Amino acid sequence: MTHPKPDDRSDNVEKIQNTIDHTLENLNESKDYINAHAEELSSKEKEELSSKNERRKESVDGLRSEIKDEADSQ
């Protein structure tokens, strides 16, 4: 009979922070792309990229809350 792995949350804050960093990197790259190629992009493409960036910002806010929760529980 196999036993489940113990719940090791010791590196959760680090993993969440890495996700935040990666998401912010994508957000900034997307902004740079929009600025560099604004004339070539259709209004629909710009709107889609802007919407995606808004979701990224919301995700980062949620992840920051998770970090706070993890830090409070340690």
Gaussian input, Z-matrix of N, CA and C with variables (Angstrom, degrees):
# hf/3-21g

backbone

0 1
 N
 C     1     B1
 C     2     B2     1     A1
 N     3     B3     2     A2     1     D1
 C     4     B4     3     A3     2     D2
 C     5     B5     4     A4     3     D3
 N     6     B6     5     A5     4     D4
 C     7     B7     6     A6     5     D5
 C     8     B8     7     A7     6     D6
 N     9     B9     8     A8     7     D7
 C    10    B10     9     A9     8     D8
 C    11    B11    10    A10     9     D9
 N    12    B12    11    A11    10    D10
 C    13    B13    12    A12    11    D11
 C    14    B14    13    A13    12    D12
 N    15    B15    14    A14    13    D13
 C    16    B16    15    A15    14    D14
 C    17    B17    16    A16    15    D15
 N    18    B18    17    A17    16    D16
 C    19    B19    18    A18    17    D17
 C    20    B20    19    A19    18    D18
 N    21    B21    20    A20    19    D19
 C    22    B22    21    A21    20    D20
 C    23    B23    22    A22    21    D21
 N    24    B24    23    A23    22    D22
 C    25    B25    24    A24    23    D23
 C    26    B26    25    A25    24    D24
 N    27    B27    26    A26    25    D25
 C    28    B28    27    A27    26    D26
 C    29    B29    28    A28    27    D27
 N    30    B30    29    A29    28    D28
 C    31    B31    30    A30    29    D29
 C    32    B32    31    A31    30    D30
 N    33    B33    32    A32    31    D31
 C    34    B34    33    A33    32    D32
 C    35    B35    34    A34    33    D33
 N    36    B36    35    A35    34    D34
 C    37    B37    36    A36    35    D35
 C    38    B38    37    A37    36    D36
 N    39    B39    38    A38    37    D37
 C    40    B40    39    A39    38    D38
 C    41    B41    40    A40    39    D39
 N    42    B42    41    A41    40    D40
 C    43    B43    42    A42    41    D41
 C    44    B44    43    A43    42    D42
 N    45    B45    44    A44    43    D43
 C    46    B46    45    A45    44    D44
 C    47    B47    46    A46    45    D45
 N    48    B48    47    A47    46    D46
 C    49    B49    48    A48    47    D47
 C    50    B50    49    A49    48    D48
 N    51    B51    50    A50    49    D49
 C    52    B52    51    A51    50    D50
 C    53    B53    52    A52    51    D51
 N    54    B54    53    A53    52    D52
 C    55    B55    54    A54    53    D53
 C    56    B56    55    A55    54    D54
 N    57    B57    56    A56    55    D55
 C    58    B58    57    A57    56    D56
 C    59    B59    58    A58    57    D57
 N    60    B60    59    A59    58    D58
 C    61    B61    60    A60    59    D59
 C    62    B62    61    A61    60    D60
 N    63    B63    62    A62    61    D61
 C    64    B64    63    A63    62    D62
 C    65    B65    64    A64    63    D63
 N    66    B66    65    A65    64    D64
 C    67    B67    66    A66    65    D65
 C    68    B68    67    A67    66    D66
 N    69    B69    68    A68    67    D67
 C    70    B70    69    A69    68    D68
 C    71    B71    70    A70    69    D69
 N    72    B72    71    A71    70    D70
 C    73    B73    72    A72    71    D71
 C    74    B74    73    A73    72    D72
 N    75    B75    74    A74    73    D73
 C    76    B76    75    A75    74    D74
 C    77    B77    76    A76    75    D75
 N    78    B78    77    A77    76    D76
 C    79    B79    78    A78    77    D77
 C    80    B80    79    A79    78    D78
 N    81    B81    80    A80    79    D79
 C    82    B82    81    A81    80    D80
 C    83    B83    82    A82    81    D81
 N    84    B84    83    A83    82    D82
 C    85    B85    84    A84    83    D83
 C    86    B86    85    A85    84    D84
 N    87    B87    86    A86    85    D85
 C    88    B88    87    A87    86    D86
 C    89    B89    88    A88    87    D87
 N    90    B90    89    A89    88    D88
 C    91    B91    90    A90    89    D89
 C    92    B92    91    A91    90    D90
 N    93    B93    92    A92    91    D91
 C    94    B94    93    A93    92    D92
 C    95    B95    94    A94    93    D93
 N    96    B96    95    A95    94    D94
 C    97    B97    96    A96    95    D95
 C    98    B98    97    A97    96    D96
 N    99    B99    98    A98    97    D97
 C   100   B100    99    A99    98    D98
 C   101   B101   100   A100    99    D99
 N   102   B102   101   A101   100   D100
 C   103   B103   102   A102   101   D101
 C   104   B104   103   A103   102   D102
 N   105   B105   104   A104   103   D103
 C   106   B106   105   A105   104   D104
 C   107   B107   106   A106   105   D105
 N   108   B108   107   A107   106   D106
 C   109   B109   108   A108   107   D107
 C   110   B110   109   A109   108   D108
 N   111   B111   110   A110   109   D109
 C   112   B112   111   A111   110   D110
 C   113   B113   112   A112   111   D111
 N   114   B114   113   A113   112   D112
 C   115   B115   114   A114   113   D113
 C   116   B116   115   A115   114   D114
 N   117   B117   116   A116   115   D115
 C   118   B118   117   A117   116   D116
 C   119   B119   118   A118   117   D117
 N   120   B120   119   A119   118   D118
 C   121   B121   120   A120   119   D119
 C   122   B122   121   A121   120   D120
 N   123   B123   122   A122   121   D121
 C   124   B124   123   A123   122   D122
 C   125   B125   124   A124   123   D123
 N   126   B126   125   A125   124   D124
 C   127   B127   126   A126   125   D125
 C   128   B128   127   A127   126   D126
 N   129   B129   128   A128   127   D127
 C   130   B130   129   A129   128   D128
 C   131   B131   130   A130   129   D129
 N   132   B132   131   A131   130   D130
 C   133   B133   132   A132   131   D131
 C   134   B134   133   A133   132   D132
 N   135   B135   134   A134   133   D133
 C   136   B136   135   A135   134   D134
 C   137   B137   136   A136   135   D135
 N   138   B138   137   A137   136   D136
 C   139   B139   138   A138   137   D137
 C   140   B140   139   A139   138   D138
 N   141   B141   140   A140   139   D139
 C   142   B142   141   A141   140   D140
 C   143   B143   142   A142   141   D141
 N   144   B144   143   A143   142   D142
 C   145   B145   144   A144   143   D143
 C   146   B146   145   A145   144   D144
 N   147   B147   146   A146   145   D145
 C   148   B148   147   A147   146   D146
 C   149   B149   148   A148   147   D147
 N   150   B150   149   A149   148   D148
 C   151   B151   150   A150   149   D149
 C   152   B152   151   A151   150   D150
 N   153   B153   152   A152   151   D151
 C   154   B154   153   A153   152   D152
 C   155   B155   154   A154   153   D153
 N   156   B156   155   A155   154   D154
 C   157   B157   156   A156   155   D155
 C   158   B158   157   A157   156   D156
 N   159   B159   158   A158   157   D157
 C   160   B160   159   A159   158   D158
 C   161   B161   160   A160   159   D159
 N   162   B162   161   A161   160   D160
 C   163   B163   162   A162   161   D161
 C   164   B164   163   A163   162   D162
 N   165   B165   164   A164   163   D163
 C   166   B166   165   A165   164   D164
 C   167   B167   166   A166   165   D165
 N   168   B168   167   A167   166   D166
 C   169   B169   168   A168   167   D167
 C   170   B170   169   A169   168   D168
 N   171   B171   170   A170   169   D169
 C   172   B172   171   A171   170   D170
 C   173   B173   172   A172   171   D171
 N   174   B174   173   A173   172   D172
 C   175   B175   174   A174   173   D173
 C   176   B176   175   A175   174   D174
 N   177   B177   176   A176   175   D175
 C   178   B178   177   A177   176   D176
 C   179   B179   178   A178   177   D177
 N   180   B180   179   A179   178   D178
 C   181   B181   180   A180   179   D179
 C   182   B182   181   A181   180   D180
 N   183   B183   182   A182   181   D181
 C   184   B184   183   A183   182   D182
 C   185   B185   184   A184   183   D183
 N   186   B186   185   A185   184   D184
 C   187   B187   186   A186   185   D185
 C   188   B188   187   A187   186   D186
 N   189   B189   188   A188   187   D187
 C   190   B190   189   A189   188   D188
 C   191   B191   190   A190   189   D189
 N   192   B192   191   A191   190   D190
 C   193   B193   192   A192   191   D191
 C   194   B194   193   A193   192   D192
 N   195   B195   194   A194   193   D193
 C   196   B196   195   A195   194   D194
 C   197   B197   196   A196   195   D195
 N   198   B198   197   A197   196   D196
 C   199   B199   198   A198   197   D197
 C   200   B200   199   A199   198   D198
 N   201   B201   200   A200   199   D199
 C   202   B202   201   A201   200   D200
 C   203   B203   202   A202   201   D201
 N   204   B204   203   A203   202   D202
 C   205   B205   204   A204   203   D203
 C   206   B206   205   A205   204   D204
 N   207   B207   206   A206   205   D205
 C   208   B208   207   A207   206   D206
 C   209   B209   208   A208   207   D207
 N   210   B210   209   A209   208   D208
 C   211   B211   210   A210   209   D209
 C   212   B212   211   A211   210   D210
 N   213   B213   212   A212   211   D211
 C   214   B214   213   A213   212   D212
 C   215   B215   214   A214   213   D213
 N   216   B216   215   A215   214   D214
 C   217   B217   216   A216   215   D215
 C   218   B218   217   A217   216   D216
 N   219   B219   218   A218   217   D217
 C   220   B220   219   A219   218   D218
 C   221   B221   220   A220   219   D219

   B1=1.4509
   B2=1.5285
   B3=1.3338
   B4=1.4621
   B5=1.5203
   B6=1.2861
   B7=1.4644
   B8=1.5170
   B9=1.3196
   B10=1.4702
   B11=1.5223
   B12=1.3111
   B13=1.4617
   B14=1.5268
   B15=1.3091
   B16=1.4726
   B17=1.5303
   B18=1.2969
   B19=1.4631
   B20=1.5257
   B21=1.3298
   B22=1.4675
   B23=1.5247
   B24=1.3130
   B25=1.4569
   B26=1.5266
   B27=1.3046
   B28=1.4590
   B29=1.5241
   B30=1.3324
   B31=1.4629
   B32=1.5276
   B33=1.3270
   B34=1.4669
   B35=1.5246
   B36=1.3153
   B37=1.4663
   B38=1.5223
   B39=1.3183
   B40=1.4647
   B41=1.5348
   B42=1.3200
   B43=1.4655
   B44=1.5311
   B45=1.3104
   B46=1.4679
   B47=1.5208
   B48=1.3341
   B49=1.4672
   B50=1.5209
   B51=1.3276
   B52=1.4655
   B53=1.5190
   B54=1.3237
   B55=1.4597
   B56=1.5195
   B57=1.3251
   B58=1.4627
   B59=1.5248
   B60=1.3217
   B61=1.4696
   B62=1.5275
   B63=1.3207
   B64=1.4587
   B65=1.5357
   B66=1.3193
   B67=1.4682
   B68=1.5257
   B69=1.3280
   B70=1.4674
   B71=1.5283
   B72=1.3175
   B73=1.4654
   B74=1.5410
   B75=1.3305
   B76=1.4646
   B77=1.5271
   B78=1.3082
   B79=1.4582
   B80=1.5306
   B81=1.3216
   B82=1.4661
   B83=1.5303
   B84=1.3265
   B85=1.4623
   B86=1.5259
   B87=1.3146
   B88=1.4592
   B89=1.5290
   B90=1.3236
   B91=1.4703
   B92=1.5286
   B93=1.3366
   B94=1.4660
   B95=1.5215
   B96=1.3210
   B97=1.4657
   B98=1.5251
   B99=1.3325
   B100=1.4686
   B101=1.5254
   B102=1.3243
   B103=1.4686
   B104=1.5263
   B105=1.3258
   B106=1.4600
   B107=1.5314
   B108=1.3243
   B109=1.4662
   B110=1.5246
   B111=1.3242
   B112=1.4685
   B113=1.5270
   B114=1.3135
   B115=1.4699
   B116=1.5271
   B117=1.3331
   B118=1.4579
   B119=1.5293
   B120=1.3300
   B121=1.4610
   B122=1.5295
   B123=1.3159
   B124=1.4697
   B125=1.5273
   B126=1.3131
   B127=1.4667
   B128=1.5288
   B129=1.3319
   B130=1.4675
   B131=1.5207
   B132=1.3415
   B133=1.4582
   B134=1.5296
   B135=1.3282
   B136=1.4667
   B137=1.5232
   B138=1.3329
   B139=1.4626
   B140=1.5270
   B141=1.3237
   B142=1.4637
   B143=1.5247
   B144=1.3268
   B145=1.4675
   B146=1.5228
   B147=1.3215
   B148=1.4601
   B149=1.5291
   B150=1.3235
   B151=1.4648
   B152=1.5274
   B153=1.3194
   B154=1.4567
   B155=1.5262
   B156=1.3245
   B157=1.4622
   B158=1.5243
   B159=1.3146
   B160=1.4691
   B161=1.5258
   B162=1.3240
   B163=1.4664
   B164=1.5306
   B165=1.3174
   B166=1.4684
   B167=1.5304
   B168=1.3311
   B169=1.4676
   B170=1.5249
   B171=1.3250
   B172=1.4680
   B173=1.5242
   B174=1.3108
   B175=1.4616
   B176=1.5277
   B177=1.3168
   B178=1.4670
   B179=1.5300
   B180=1.3289
   B181=1.4680
   B182=1.5266
   B183=1.3320
   B184=1.4635
   B185=1.5151
   B186=1.3186
   B187=1.4666
   B188=1.5253
   B189=1.3074
   B190=1.4746
   B191=1.5280
   B192=1.3205
   B193=1.4669
   B194=1.5304
   B195=1.3235
   B196=1.4668
   B197=1.5234
   B198=1.3233
   B199=1.4724
   B200=1.5212
   B201=1.3226
   B202=1.4755
   B203=1.5241
   B204=1.3293
   B205=1.4631
   B206=1.5272
   B207=1.3294
   B208=1.4665
   B209=1.5221
   B210=1.3257
   B211=1.4664
   B212=1.5227
   B213=1.3295
   B214=1.4606
   B215=1.5279
   B216=1.3297
   B217=1.4628
   B218=1.5271
   B219=1.3202
   B220=1.4812
   B221=1.4964
   A1=109.39
   A2=116.03
   A3=119.69
   A4=110.23
   A5=114.08
   A6=120.45
   A7=109.14
   A8=117.41
   A9=119.00
   A10=110.36
   A11=114.57
   A12=119.29
   A13=108.82
   A14=116.35
   A15=118.28
   A16=110.36
   A17=116.26
   A18=121.73
   A19=109.04
   A20=116.24
   A21=121.71
   A22=108.66
   A23=116.28
   A24=121.38
   A25=111.94
   A26=116.72
   A27=120.19
   A28=113.40
   A29=117.31
   A30=118.75
   A31=112.87
   A32=117.11
   A33=120.28
   A34=112.75
   A35=117.35
   A36=120.24
   A37=109.85
   A38=116.61
   A39=120.60
   A40=110.79
   A41=117.25
   A42=120.78
   A43=111.14
   A44=116.23
   A45=120.16
   A46=109.77
   A47=117.25
   A48=120.69
   A49=110.89
   A50=117.43
   A51=120.39
   A52=110.77
   A53=116.59
   A54=120.94
   A55=110.72
   A56=117.51
   A57=122.02
   A58=109.81
   A59=116.59
   A60=120.91
   A61=110.92
   A62=116.52
   A63=121.45
   A64=110.90
   A65=115.98
   A66=120.43
   A67=110.69
   A68=117.24
   A69=120.46
   A70=111.29
   A71=116.17
   A72=120.74
   A73=109.58
   A74=116.18
   A75=120.64
   A76=111.39
   A77=116.62
   A78=121.55
   A79=110.14
   A80=116.38
   A81=120.31
   A82=111.91
   A83=116.65
   A84=119.62
   A85=110.73
   A86=116.43
   A87=121.11
   A88=110.65
   A89=116.69
   A90=120.21
   A91=110.71
   A92=115.69
   A93=120.17
   A94=110.64
   A95=116.30
   A96=121.13
   A97=110.43
   A98=115.93
   A99=120.03
   A100=110.13
   A101=116.68
   A102=120.54
   A103=112.35
   A104=116.59
   A105=120.50
   A106=112.52
   A107=116.75
   A108=120.19
   A109=112.88
   A110=116.38
   A111=121.12
   A112=112.42
   A113=116.54
   A114=119.99
   A115=112.39
   A116=116.46
   A117=120.82
   A118=112.80
   A119=116.68
   A120=120.82
   A121=110.84
   A122=114.67
   A123=118.46
   A124=108.11
   A125=115.82
   A126=119.21
   A127=110.07
   A128=117.07
   A129=120.52
   A130=110.47
   A131=117.28
   A132=120.74
   A133=111.45
   A134=116.02
   A135=119.77
   A136=110.53
   A137=116.52
   A138=121.21
   A139=110.76
   A140=117.02
   A141=120.49
   A142=111.16
   A143=116.75
   A144=120.22
   A145=111.36
   A146=116.92
   A147=120.66
   A148=110.84
   A149=116.48
   A150=120.67
   A151=110.60
   A152=115.56
   A153=119.65
   A154=110.44
   A155=116.84
   A156=120.29
   A157=111.31
   A158=117.63
   A159=120.35
   A160=110.14
   A161=116.90
   A162=120.20
   A163=110.65
   A164=116.09
   A165=119.79
   A166=110.33
   A167=116.97
   A168=120.66
   A169=110.67
   A170=116.57
   A171=120.83
   A172=110.47
   A173=116.02
   A174=121.06
   A175=110.69
   A176=116.25
   A177=120.73
   A178=109.90
   A179=117.38
   A180=120.27
   A181=110.60
   A182=116.20
   A183=120.31
   A184=112.31
   A185=116.04
   A186=120.14
   A187=111.39
   A188=116.79
   A189=119.51
   A190=110.45
   A191=116.53
   A192=120.40
   A193=110.30
   A194=116.24
   A195=120.40
   A196=111.13
   A197=116.40
   A198=119.69
   A199=109.94
   A200=115.78
   A201=119.00
   A202=110.02
   A203=117.18
   A204=121.00
   A205=111.18
   A206=116.02
   A207=119.81
   A208=111.11
   A209=116.30
   A210=120.00
   A211=110.53
   A212=117.01
   A213=120.82
   A214=111.99
   A215=117.29
   A216=120.18
   A217=112.53
   A218=117.10
   A219=118.58
   A220=111.85
   D1=132.43
   D2=-179.23
   D3=-91.12
   D4=150.24
   D5=178.87
   D6=-107.59
   D7=142.36
   D8=177.89
   D9=-67.40
   D10=150.94
   D11=177.11
   D12=-66.03
   D13=144.07
   D14=175.86
   D15=-65.29
   D16=151.02
   D17=-179.01
   D18=-78.06
   D19=100.82
   D20=-178.71
   D21=-101.44
   D22=106.65
   D23=-179.27
   D24=-106.11
   D25=14.10
   D26=-173.44
   D27=-62.40
   D28=-25.93
   D29=-178.27
   D30=-113.18
   D31=16.48
   D32=-179.30
   D33=-59.91
   D34=-43.78
   D35=-178.97
   D36=-60.19
   D37=-43.44
   D38=179.53
   D39=-63.46
   D40=-43.15
   D41=179.59
   D42=-64.52
   D43=-42.47
   D44=179.21
   D45=-64.94
   D46=-42.17
   D47=179.11
   D48=-62.34
   D49=-38.88
   D50=177.16
   D51=-62.94
   D52=-39.56
   D53=177.43
   D54=-64.30
   D55=-42.35
   D56=177.56
   D57=-60.65
   D58=-47.66
   D59=-179.38
   D60=-58.83
   D61=-44.58
   D62=-179.21
   D63=-65.28
   D64=-41.46
   D65=-179.87
   D66=-65.56
   D67=-42.73
   D68=178.06
   D69=-65.35
   D70=-35.43
   D71=176.92
   D72=-62.50
   D73=-46.28
   D74=178.16
   D75=-62.33
   D76=-40.71
   D77=179.47
   D78=-61.57
   D79=-46.86
   D80=-179.37
   D81=-66.72
   D82=-39.55
   D83=177.53
   D84=-63.49
   D85=-39.21
   D86=179.32
   D87=-65.41
   D88=-42.90
   D89=177.21
   D90=-60.66
   D91=-45.01
   D92=178.75
   D93=-61.27
   D94=-40.82
   D95=179.85
   D96=-63.23
   D97=-45.77
   D98=178.72
   D99=-59.29
   D100=-46.22
   D101=-179.56
   D102=-64.27
   D103=-40.15
   D104=-176.77
   D105=-74.22
   D106=-28.19
   D107=-173.92
   D108=-121.30
   D109=23.27
   D110=-175.29
   D111=-54.18
   D112=-40.31
   D113=-177.44
   D114=-70.24
   D115=-26.77
   D116=-176.61
   D117=-88.96
   D118=-18.86
   D119=-175.87
   D120=-87.88
   D121=141.88
   D122=174.87
   D123=-75.22
   D124=162.82
   D125=178.97
   D126=-62.44
   D127=-32.44
   D128=178.17
   D129=-65.55
   D130=-44.13
   D131=179.08
   D132=-62.92
   D133=-42.33
   D134=178.17
   D135=-61.84
   D136=-43.11
   D137=179.99
   D138=-64.16
   D139=-41.88
   D140=178.92
   D141=-63.01
   D142=-43.94
   D143=178.66
   D144=-66.03
   D145=-40.49
   D146=178.57
   D147=-64.77
   D148=-40.54
   D149=178.08
   D150=-63.88
   D151=-41.92
   D152=178.60
   D153=-62.62
   D154=-39.23
   D155=178.11
   D156=-65.62
   D157=-36.78
   D158=176.46
   D159=-62.71
   D160=-42.11
   D161=177.65
   D162=-64.67
   D163=-36.34
   D164=177.05
   D165=-63.02
   D166=-43.48
   D167=178.87
   D168=-61.45
   D169=-42.64
   D170=178.54
   D171=-63.68
   D172=-39.68
   D173=178.67
   D174=-62.66
   D175=-44.26
   D176=179.79
   D177=-62.27
   D178=-41.70
   D179=177.67
   D180=-59.58
   D181=-43.98
   D182=178.65
   D183=-64.73
   D184=-40.91
   D185=179.02
   D186=-65.82
   D187=-36.78
   D188=177.59
   D189=-64.87
   D190=-36.36
   D191=175.57
   D192=-64.70
   D193=-39.74
   D194=177.51
   D195=-61.95
   D196=-41.62
   D197=178.25
   D198=-61.00
   D199=-43.70
   D200=179.24
   D201=-61.12
   D202=-44.00
   D203=179.07
   D204=-61.58
   D205=-43.18
   D206=179.08
   D207=-64.09
   D208=-43.10
   D209=-179.55
   D210=-65.04
   D211=-37.96
   D212=179.47
   D213=-68.25
   D214=-29.51
   D215=-176.32
   D216=-87.77
   D217=-5.51
   D218=-179.16
   D219=-92.58

